[in-house]
């Protein structure tokens, strides 16, 4: 191999923006980072409050249910290997209804982004910068998020891999230190007494898993060899389920269900309770939040990039970057308008219902329409 060939390879390796494809494993990493985001702190109390000690079962059921919805999206996307949902939804539903469905998913992601940004700024202000306005915290995250979303997908993918492999183990290490205060008696009764309520809460757990809908946008970026794609999606959801189950079980065991109801941020209360006398470990929740910030940033970043990509494809533009600059102020303004916990919870319920209808009504019907369309093509061609 001559010197010019070696130099050319080094240049291609250094230019991350040239990477326009990803492997199924990389897709699973993107999904894990996207689904965690802000919800790893804010969603736990919303699930434990109605389900109490059975919340861990609701998390597992919810993960299985939403994993099934994600696999249906994979089946739908595989029928149109070179297109995103922006291109094939109008083909299946007609121009009007297809465009409406694309906007439906856009609204889900806009609400998810704004709710997450509002929760993020409130949490950071409450625990780290109590004298800083939430608007300033949100603006800081938004500025970094805009810079990241202006990059091409190769750069964004590398950023999310760094967060997954470096930040992920660090935050889990801090979290598992709370096992010091684990009290098993708070988990009793461990097995659900009301299965109906447990299953109902599992559907309400969508905010903990929300974001998997972007499979419809990311699937064409996966390498054509997709034999392990189903396994990778299932593994991603399995990883998320295990982590959320540990959050729920440890939080209940440390605080008890009654203690959780009186705490706005139970996970951080659990971390705050870890004290090791005679060591440097003090205010451990600060370390937890420092590791949490890059995860929240990555989640916001990919959502903003996805919204810009969707609008670019729908309007047939050549570049997504101007759309990032247009969408960012709108998302920031919406998050600032959510100035109370009641407003955040109300919008969160609306977003959950929109997402459930999209995943369990629109996607199955779209899959049926796609199968019928594929079957009718050979018949029509043979008749002519």
Residue pairs with C-beta under 8 A, 6 or more apart in sequence:
12 18
15 154
16 152
16 154
16 155
16 157
16 158
17 151
17 152
17 154
17 155
18 154
19 153
19 154
19 157
19 158
20 152
20 153
20 154
20 221
21 221
21 222
21 223
22 30
22 153
22 157
22 218
22 221
22 222
22 223
23 222
23 223
24 222
24 223
24 226
24 228
24 229
24 231
24 232
24 233
25 228
25 232
26 157
26 161
27 215
27 218
27 221
27 222
27 229
27 232
27 233
27 236
28 232
28 233
28 235
28 236
28 239
29 160
29 161
29 164
29 236
30 157
30 160
30 218
30 302
31 70
31 211
31 212
31 215
31 233
31 236
31 237
32 164
32 168
32 236
32 239
32 240
33 160
33 163
33 164
33 295
33 298
33 299
33 302
34 211
34 212
34 214
34 298
34 299
34 302
34 303
35 208
35 209
35 210
35 211
35 212
35 236
35 240
35 299
36 240
36 243
36 295
36 299
37 116
37 211
37 295
37 296
37 298
37 299
37 300
38 116
38 117
38 119
38 120
38 123
38 296
38 299
39 116
39 207
39 208
39 210
40 208
40 243
40 244
40 247
40 267
40 292
40 295
41 119
41 123
41 265
41 267
41 268
41 292
42 119
42 123
42 207
42 265
43 205
43 207
43 208
43 244
44 208
44 244
44 247
44 248
44 251
44 266
44 267
45 260
45 263
45 264
45 265
45 266
46 204
46 207
46 348
47 55
47 58
47 59
47 201
47 204
47 205
47 208
47 248
48 55
48 248
48 251
48 252
48 257
48 260
48 266
49 260
49 261
50 197
50 200
50 201
50 204
51 57
51 58
51 192
51 197
51 198
51 201
52 252
52 257
53 186
53 187
53 188
53 189
53 190
53 252
53 257
54 191
54 192
54 193
54 194
54 197
54 198
54 201
55 201
55 248
55 252
56 245
56 248
56 249
56 252
57 191
57 192
57 198
57 202
58 198
58 199
58 201
58 202
58 204
58 205
59 202
59 205
59 208
59 241
59 244
59 245
59 248
60 241
60 245
61 198
61 199
61 202
62 201
62 202
62 203
62 205
62 206
62 208
62 209
63 205
63 209
63 237
63 238
63 240
63 241
63 244
64 237
64 241
65 202
65 203
66 206
66 209
66 212
66 237
66 359
67 233
67 234
67 237
69 212
69 359
69 360
69 363
70 212
70 215
70 233
70 237
71 230
71 233
71 234
72 359
72 363
72 364
72 367
73 212
73 213
73 215
73 216
73 219
73 359
73 363
74 215
74 219
74 229
74 230
74 233
75 367
76 85
76 216
76 363
76 366
76 367
76 370
77 84
77 85
77 215
77 216
77 219
77 220
78 219
78 226
79 88
79 370
79 371
79 374
80 87
80 88
80 370
81 220
81 224
82 220
83 220
84 216
84 217
84 219
84 220
84 310
84 313
85 101
85 102
85 105
85 216
85 217
86 102
86 217
86 310
86 313
86 314
87 313
88 370
89 98
89 99
89 101
89 102
89 366
90 98
90 99
90 102
91 98
91 373
92 98
92 366
92 369
92 370
92 373
93 100
93 101
93 366
93 369
99 314
101 358
101 362
101 366
102 310
102 314
104 354
104 358
104 362
105 213
105 216
105 310
105 358
106 307
106 310
106 311
107 354
108 210
108 213
108 351
108 354
108 355
108 358
109 213
109 214
109 303
109 306
109 307
110 307
110 330
110 331
110 334
111 347
111 350
111 351
111 354
112 207
112 210
112 211
112 303
112 351
113 300
113 303
113 304
113 307
113 331
113 335
114 331
114 334
114 335
114 338
114 347
115 207
115 335
115 338
115 344
115 347
115 348
115 351
116 296
116 299
116 300
117 138
117 141
117 142
117 300
117 331
117 332
117 335
118 134
118 138
118 335
118 336
118 338
118 344
119 344
120 137
120 138
120 141
120 296
120 300
121 134
121 135
121 137
121 138
121 141
121 335
122 134
122 341
123 265
123 268
123 289
124 137
124 289
124 293
125 132
125 133
125 134
125 137
126 264
126 265
127 265
127 268
127 285
127 286
127 289
128 286
128 289
129 137
134 336
135 336
138 332
138 335
138 336
139 332
141 293
141 296
141 297
141 300
142 300
142 328
142 331
142 332
144 297
145 297
145 300
145 301
145 304
145 328
146 304
146 324
146 325
146 328
148 155
148 156
148 159
148 297
148 301
148 305
149 156
149 301
149 304
149 305
149 308
149 324
149 328
150 321
150 324
150 325
153 221
153 305
156 301
156 302
156 305
159 298
159 301
160 298
160 302
163 294
163 295
163 298
167 291
167 294
167 295
168 295
170 291
171 288
171 291
171 292
171 295
172 243
174 271
174 284
174 287
174 288
174 291
175 246
175 247
175 250
175 267
175 271
175 288
176 246
177 271
177 274
177 281
177 284
178 250
178 254
178 270
178 271
178 273
178 274
179 250
180 274
180 276
181 254
181 270
181 273
181 274
182 250
182 253
182 254
183 253
183 254
183 256
184 253
186 252
186 253
186 254
186 255
186 256
186 257
187 249
187 252
187 253
192 198
203 356
204 352
206 352
206 355
206 356
207 348
207 351
207 352
208 240
208 244
209 237
209 240
210 351
210 352
210 355
211 299
211 302
211 303
212 237
213 355
213 358
213 359
214 302
214 303
214 306
215 233
217 306
217 309
217 310
218 306
222 229
247 267
250 270
251 260
251 266
251 267
251 270
252 260
254 270
254 273
255 263
255 266
255 269
255 270
259 266
259 269
260 266
263 269
264 341
268 285
268 288
268 289
271 284
271 285
271 288
272 283
272 284
272 285
274 281
274 284
275 281
275 282
275 284
304 324
304 327
304 328
304 331
305 320
305 324
307 323
307 327
308 320
308 321
308 323
308 324
308 327
309 320
311 317
311 320
311 323
311 327
312 318
312 319
312 320
312 323
317 323
337 343
338 344
338 347
